[in-house]
Amino acid sequence: MTMSPVLQAESRSESPVRVLVVDDEADIRKALALLLKCHGYEAHMIASPAQALADIARERYDLVLMDLNYTRGVTTGGEGLDLLGRLRAADPPLPIVAMTAWSTVPLAVEVFRAGGFDFVQKPWDNARLLEIVQAQVAAGRARRLARRLEDDARDVQGRILGGAIPEIRGYEIGTAWRFAASLGGDAYEVAPLSGGRLHAAIADVCGKGLPAALLMASLRATLEETAAAEMPPVEACRHVATQMSARLGPARFVSLVYAVLDPATGRLVYVNAGHPPPVLLARDGSSRRLAGGGPVIGLGRDVDFQEETLALSPGDRLVLFTDGVAEATGETGDEFGDGPLLGHLRQSRPRPAAEAAADLLEAATEFGGGALADDATTLVVDVDSRPVHH
């Protein structure tokens, strides 16, 4: 039998494919050991479920071939199904193939429900069994690689979003974020500008998972460029649109709020490109929304943007958030929406920015029954009520 590219690569790198065989019958173990070793596999023989669990805790395998019955006279497969579930919990990507002489359709269904990847009836056909082993080893190694890449991507994204917020004189800043999947498409950026001004942006890339995370990393780098160049909001959004249009593809888009706060002149200048309108909350509890500016970036269309200006006073709080917060859905199908959101922001107004950001995210999560259907990010910026001297 010709080995798959995965197995050939492993052979070239002198990393043998390791198969764990779990069966209480010595003759079965001997027959499987001979078959597997003759075809280049490293076979390890275990006689009981307890031994298998102990071995899995110590060693890494590419495949498990396991019997479903271990007590003499028992044919239900219950022991094997319990072992299968525990092996899956210990090593989720590990392929597990169940073997039994007492096969039935309901038992095969239970094997797949418990997390088995294939089912073989004893006595087995050698060629068919080897085909299953080869296919499952290749699939298992692909799953491990994908999981490793996702773990690496999650680590990178966590460091991008979870890094320390810079301390910027004249402002107090807090953030909180939570992804619906292991990776997400939300991004934010804060940076000091000349003259005591502050750049604050929040964005949401359409979609979830690895594609959205890759686009988010690209978008975040572009936002850093615009801040370093101290672009005004309308110019920054045009630059983002130019840079991201080729990366997004025809079915993806980015919503974005790009704001520059200037307490010295008492102005907040911003562009809202199709994003949920942030809230500018005054010390007395009154609020204004950052609603104007233009449509989302992407969807294969050319757009332009318009800057809007709001008055800015010492003691004001700017609250930016993604639609995972505003559109959190309760048990009755109602969205978190403006009413609960504004009420919560007024209630948390006395709290520091970092606590307010975390509280808003937690309030949306609780409204959604303890879970969010979309990525959710909050960014809170307080303008210091004390005068800043330059």
Beta strands, then each sheet from edge to edge (+ up, - down):
strand 1: 17-22
strand 2: 41-46
strand 3: 63-67
strand 4: 96-100
strand 5: 118-121
strand 6: 171-178
strand 7: 186-192
strand 8: 198-205
strand 9: 253-262
strand 10: 267-273
strand 11: 279-281
strand 12: 287-289
strand 13: 293-294
strand 14: 297-298
strand 15: 308-311
strand 16: 317-321
strand 17: 376-383
sheet 1: 2+ 1+ 3+ 4+ 5+
sheet 2: 6+ 17- 16+ 11- 12+
sheet 3: 7+ 8- 9+ 10- 13-
sheet 4: 7+ 8- 9+ 14-
sheet 5: 7+ 8- 9+ 10- 15+
end
